[in-house]
Amino acid sequence: MLSDCKKDDSPSSAIESIVGRWRLIETKGNDDNVWVKSDTTSQSYYINVLSGGLIVNKLGFRPCCPPESLTINGALFKITKNTDPIRFDPFCASVNCAPCLNLMIQQTGNEMMITYCGGYQQKYVREQLSNNI
C-alpha cells in the first residue's frame, strides 16, 4: 500500500504553488546579464496568478498577448479558459501581438522567475496580504 505514496508532481499541483499575488522586484533584458531592481518607492508592479493559469495585472486585466501554457519547474500546464469575465486591457487595442505561447516559470518558496520566449526575465516575490486590506 505504501508503494503508491509519492510527492504530487502533476501540473495541477505545479499551478497551485504559484497561485496568488506577486510583486515584481527585478528584470533582465534579452541580451544582457544585468538584473535591474524595480522601483520600490512607487506603486510596485503586481501580477495575480489565477488557478486556471491565467496571469492578470494589478487591475485584473488579462495580458494583451496571453500564453497558451506555462512550464512551471519543468511541468507543463495548459492554461484553462476562465469562465469569469476578465477583460483585456484597453491598451491592447494598440498592440500588435507576437505572442509567447509558453512561459517558463521557476518558483522556489516565495520567489518566482518568469522567462519569456525572447529571453526577457522578471523576478517576483510572493506578496503577503495584510489583514488590513
C-alpha positions in Angstrom: 0.0 0.0 0.0 2.8 2.4 0.7 4.4 1.9 -2.7 1.9 4.4 -4.2 2.9 7.2 -1.9 4.9 9.9 -3.6 5.1 13.6 -4.0 2.5 15.0 -6.3 4.3 16.4 -9.4 1.2 16.8 -11.5 0.6 20.0 -13.5 -2.3 21.0 -11.2 0.0 20.8 -8.1 2.5 23.0 -10.0 0.0 25.7 -10.6 -1.2 25.6 -7.0 2.3 26.6 -5.9 2.2 29.9 -7.9 -1.4 30.9 -7.5 -1.7 34.3 -5.8 -0.3 37.9 -5.9 3.3 38.5 -6.8 5.3 41.8 -6.7 8.0 42.5 -9.4 11.4 43.0 -7.9 13.9 42.8 -10.8 14.1 42.5 -14.6 16.8 41.3 -17.0 16.8 42.1 -20.8 17.2 39.6 -23.6 21.0 40.0 -24.3 22.5 41.1 -21.0 23.3 39.6 -17.7 22.4 42.6 -15.6 19.4 42.5 -13.3 17.7 45.8 -12.7 15.8 46.4 -9.5 12.3 47.7 -9.8 11.4 51.0 -8.1 10.2 50.0 -4.7 9.4 53.6 -3.7 6.5 54.0 -6.1 3.4 51.8 -6.7 5.1 48.5 -7.4 4.1 46.3 -10.3 1.9 43.3 -9.2 0.5 40.3 -11.0 -2.0 37.8 -9.9 -1.8 34.1 -11.0 -5.2 32.6 -11.1 -5.9 28.9 -10.6 -6.5 28.2 -14.3 -3.0 29.6 -15.1 -4.1 33.0 -16.4 -1.8 35.8 -15.2 -3.6 39.2 -14.7 -2.2 42.6 -13.9 -2.9 44.5 -10.7 -6.1 45.9 -12.2 -7.4 42.4 -13.1 -6.9 42.8 -16.9 -5.6 39.8 -18.8 -2.5 40.3 -20.9 -2.7 41.6 -24.5 -1.0 38.5 -25.9 -1.6 35.7 -23.4 0.3 32.5 -23.5 -1.4 29.1 -24.0 0.6 27.3 -21.4 3.1 27.6 -18.6 6.1 25.4 -17.8 6.4 25.5 -14.0 9.5 24.0 -12.6 9.6 21.6 -15.6 5.9 20.6 -15.5 3.8 21.7 -18.5 0.4 23.3 -17.5 -2.1 24.2 -20.2 -4.0 27.4 -19.3 -7.7 26.8 -19.0 -10.4 29.1 -20.2 -11.7 31.2 -17.4 -15.5 31.5 -17.1 -15.2 34.8 -15.2 -15.5 37.9 -17.4 -11.8 39.0 -17.3 -11.4 41.9 -19.7 -8.4 42.8 -21.9 -6.5 46.0 -21.0 -7.8 48.8 -23.2 -4.2 49.4 -24.1 -4.3 46.1 -26.1 -6.2 47.8 -28.9 -2.9 49.4 -30.0 -0.7 46.3 -29.6 0.4 44.1 -32.5 0.8 40.7 -30.8 3.7 38.4 -31.3 2.6 36.0 -28.6 4.9 33.9 -26.5 2.8 30.7 -26.4 4.6 29.2 -23.4 6.1 31.0 -20.4 8.9 29.3 -18.4 8.5 29.7 -14.7 10.9 28.7 -11.9 9.4 29.0 -8.4 11.1 28.3 -5.1 9.3 29.2 -1.9 8.2 32.9 -2.1 10.3 33.7 -5.2 9.4 33.2 -8.8 11.2 34.0 -12.1 9.3 34.2 -15.4 11.3 33.8 -18.7 9.6 34.9 -21.9 10.3 33.5 -25.4 12.9 36.1 -26.3 14.9 35.6 -23.1 13.5 38.6 -21.2 13.2 37.7 -17.5 11.3 39.0 -14.5 11.7 38.1 -10.8 8.9 38.3 -8.4 8.3 37.8 -4.6 5.0 36.5 -3.2 3.0 39.4 -1.8 1.9 38.7 1.7 -1.5 40.4 2.0 -2.2 42.1 5.3 -5.4 41.7 7.3 -6.0 45.5 6.9 -6.8 45.3 3.2 
